[in-house]
Amino acid sequence: MANETSRDPRYHTQRTQQRLQELIDHLREDIEEVDEPQFKAMFETSAEVLTGLKTAFQHYEQKSESAWRQ
Protein backbone atom coordinates (compact mmCIF):
# COMPACT_ATOMS: atom_id res chain seq x y z
CA MET A 1 0.00 0.00 0.00
CA ALA A 2 1.29 3.45 -0.91
CA ASN A 3 2.07 5.94 1.82
CA GLU A 4 0.84 9.53 1.77
CA THR A 5 4.14 10.89 0.47
CA SER A 6 4.13 8.67 -2.59
CA ARG A 7 0.56 9.73 -3.40
CA ASP A 8 1.56 13.40 -3.52
CA PRO A 9 2.32 14.39 -7.16
CA ARG A 10 5.02 16.81 -5.98
CA TYR A 11 6.96 13.90 -4.48
CA HIS A 12 7.17 12.31 -7.92
CA THR A 13 7.83 15.52 -9.85
CA GLN A 14 10.65 16.48 -7.50
CA ARG A 15 12.25 13.02 -7.72
CA THR A 16 11.98 13.11 -11.50
CA GLN A 17 13.49 16.59 -11.65
CA GLN A 18 16.39 15.42 -9.51
CA ARG A 19 17.03 12.45 -11.80
CA LEU A 20 16.77 14.63 -14.90
CA GLN A 21 19.30 17.07 -13.41
CA GLU A 22 21.67 14.20 -12.66
CA LEU A 23 21.44 13.06 -16.28
CA ILE A 24 21.85 16.62 -17.58
CA ASP A 25 24.99 17.04 -15.47
CA HIS A 26 26.33 13.67 -16.63
CA LEU A 27 25.78 14.52 -20.30
CA ARG A 28 27.53 17.87 -19.95
CA GLU A 29 30.46 16.32 -18.10
CA ASP A 30 30.90 13.73 -20.85
CA ILE A 31 31.02 16.48 -23.49
CA GLU A 32 34.40 17.51 -22.09
CA GLU A 33 35.79 13.96 -22.30
CA VAL A 34 35.33 13.28 -26.03
CA ASP A 35 36.68 15.27 -28.96
CA GLU A 36 34.18 14.19 -31.64
CA PRO A 37 32.03 17.20 -32.67
CA GLN A 38 28.94 15.10 -33.47
CA PHE A 39 29.10 13.47 -30.04
CA LYS A 40 29.37 16.86 -28.36
CA ALA A 41 26.42 18.19 -30.36
CA MET A 42 24.28 15.14 -29.58
CA PHE A 43 25.01 15.31 -25.85
CA GLU A 44 24.52 19.08 -25.65
CA THR A 45 21.23 18.81 -27.55
CA SER A 46 20.12 16.00 -25.23
CA ALA A 47 20.98 18.10 -22.18
CA GLU A 48 18.97 21.02 -23.56
CA VAL A 49 15.93 18.84 -24.29
CA LEU A 50 16.05 17.35 -20.81
CA THR A 51 16.36 20.84 -19.33
CA GLY A 52 13.14 21.76 -21.14
CA LEU A 53 11.45 18.67 -19.75
CA LYS A 54 12.66 19.50 -16.25
CA THR A 55 11.22 23.01 -16.70
CA ALA A 56 7.86 21.48 -17.65
CA PHE A 57 7.86 19.54 -14.38
CA GLN A 58 8.64 22.77 -12.49
CA HIS A 59 5.78 24.55 -14.24
CA TYR A 60 3.44 21.71 -13.29
CA GLU A 61 4.48 22.03 -9.64
CA GLN A 62 4.10 25.80 -9.64
CA LYS A 63 0.90 25.71 -11.71
CA SER A 64 2.50 28.49 -13.73
CA GLU A 65 1.01 27.31 -17.04
CA SER A 66 -2.71 27.38 -17.76
CA ALA A 67 -2.66 23.69 -18.73
CA TRP A 68 -1.69 22.75 -15.16
CA ARG A 69 -4.38 24.77 -13.43
CA GLN A 70 -7.69 23.18 -12.53
N, C-alpha and C positions, 0 to 999 in steps of 0.2 A: 504494500500500500504506500502511496506517495505521501511524503510529509508536506506541510504547508509551504515550506520554502520552495520545493520543487514544483508546486502548483502556481507559483507567482511567475508571470511571464518575464518580469525584470530579471529574475534569477537566471533564466535561460539566455536572455539577450545579453546580459553582462558576461556570462561565461563564454558565449559565442564571440563577443567582441574581444575578449581577452585572447582567445585562440586565434582569431583573425590577426590581431596585432602581433602575436608570436610568429605567425607565418609571414606577415609583412616584413618584420624585422629579419627573419631568416633569409627571405628572398633578397633583401637589400644587402645583407652581409655577404651572400654568395656572389653578388655582382662584382665585388671587389676581388674575388678569388680567381676569376676566369677572364681571359683576355679576348674571347670570341665576341665580336660586336652583336651578332644575332642572339646569343645567349643573354648578354646584358640587356638587350632590348626586350626580349621575352620576359625576363625576370622583373624588369622595371615596369613593364606594362601590367604584369600580373599583380605586382604590389599596388599599383594605382587602382586597378579594378577592385581588389580586395579592400582598399581604403574606402572606395565608394560604397561597397557593401557594408562595411563597418559603420559608415556615416548613416546609412539607411536604418541600421539597428538603433543608432543613437536617436534618430528622428522619431522612430517608433516609441522609444522610451519617453522622450520629451513631448510626444504628441505635437511636434512642431510642424507636421505636414497635415493637410486636411484629410488625407486618406487614412490617417491613424486616429482621427478623432471620432468619437461615437456620437 
